[in-house]
Amino acid sequence: MQARAEPLRIFLVEDNPTIRESLIPAVEELAPARVVACAEGEDEARDWLVAHDGQWDLAVVDLFLAQGSGLGVLRHLRARGPQRRAVVLSNYATPDMRRRCLEAGADAVFDKSNELEDFMAYCEAQANDVSARP
């Protein structure tokens, strides 16, 4: 099997600078991953995704943003290719919200307060999956 030259490319949609500053180095250290861009709002995320089609592997989306919502970003991400993933990382991962996120197109939903290990394991698994692709 040939190793992938590039790490997992993550697009992060998170408006809290403190969370970005701690999450980016953590995920980049854990998995062969690199955060390629960040957006703070729904429109900014949508614009970046349109301008950078094919330049990301995993979108990590918060629900509450500076403008718009993570659910709006997820609806836009429905048009992504089958090998790209979208997950929600939020403090508001109630059972109802998880259902709404999955209906909007999320592949998984993680609670920031008590599922960070699961989120990191997911990122690592996605990095391994991307590395195994031809």
N, C-alpha and C positions, 0 to 999 in steps of 0.2 A: 504494500500500500504506500502510495506517495504522500508525503506530508504537505499540507497546505502552507504556502509561503506567507500568507497574511493571517493574522489572528481574527477571531470573531469580531465583527464590526458592529458596535452597539450605538444606536441612536437613543439618547436619553431625553425624555420630555418630563422635566421637573422644574418647578419655579422656585424652590427653596435653595438658596446658594449653600447653606450649611450642609444640607443633605447631598447636594452635588459634590461638594468638596470632600466629603467622607466616602461617598459611594463610588466615585470614579476610581480612586486609587485601590480601593478594596477589590472591586471586580476585576481590575486590570492585573492585580497581583495574584488573584486566585486562579484565573483561567487564562489561557492564551487569548486575551480579549483586549480591545482598544475602543474607547469611546470616541467615535468619529465626529460627533456633533451633539449639541444640546439645544433644546428649545424651552422657553418658559410659558408659552401659550399655544392654544389650538391653531390659530392662523399661522404663527411662526413655524410650528411643526409641519403643518400641511404644505407651506411654501417650501420648506427644506426638502420634504419628501418628494415633491414634484421636481425640484431642481436636481436632486441627487438620486434619481431612480437607479436601483441596482447597486448602490454604494453602501449598503448596510445589510446586516444579517438578522439582528434582533433589535426590536423597538421596545424600550422599557418606558412605560407611561404611568404617570401619577394621575389621579382622578381630578383633583382640585388644582387648577392652574391659574396663573396671573390673568389670563384671558381665555374664555371658552372652557372646555372641559376635556378630560381624558376620554370620556365616552365619544365625543366628537372626533377625536384623533383616531380612536379605534374604528369608528365607522369609515373614516378615510382609508385606514389601513386594510380594509377588506379587499381592496384591489391588489394587494401585494402578491407576489409570486408564491407558489406552494412551498418553496424552501426557506422563506423568510418567516420569522416568528414575531409575535407581539404579546407582551405580558404587561400586567398591571402590577405596580408596586405602590401600595397606598396604606394610609392609616385607617382607611374607611372600608375595610374588606369584610363587610357584613355578609351574611348569607344572601340577602336580596341583591346587594351590590355585586357580589361575585356572579350571580346568575345574569344580571344585566350586562356585566362586562363580557361574559362568555357569549351572550346573545349578540353583543356588538362586534364580536370578532376576536376577542382575546384568546390566546392559547392557554394561558394560566393566569392566576391571580394570587398575589402574595401580600401578606400584611407586613408593613414595615416594622411593626413593634414586636412581632413574635415569629415571623417566618423568614427572617433574613438568611438563615442557614439554608433553608429550602430554596430560596431565590438564588443564592450563590451556587448551590449544587445544580440547579437548572442551567445557569449560565455556563458552568463547567461542562455539563452534558452537551449543551448546544455547541460549545467550542469544539468538543471532540467529534460531534456529528459533522460539523462543517469541515473539520480537518480530514474526515474520512471520505468526503465527496470527491469525485474525479475532477 
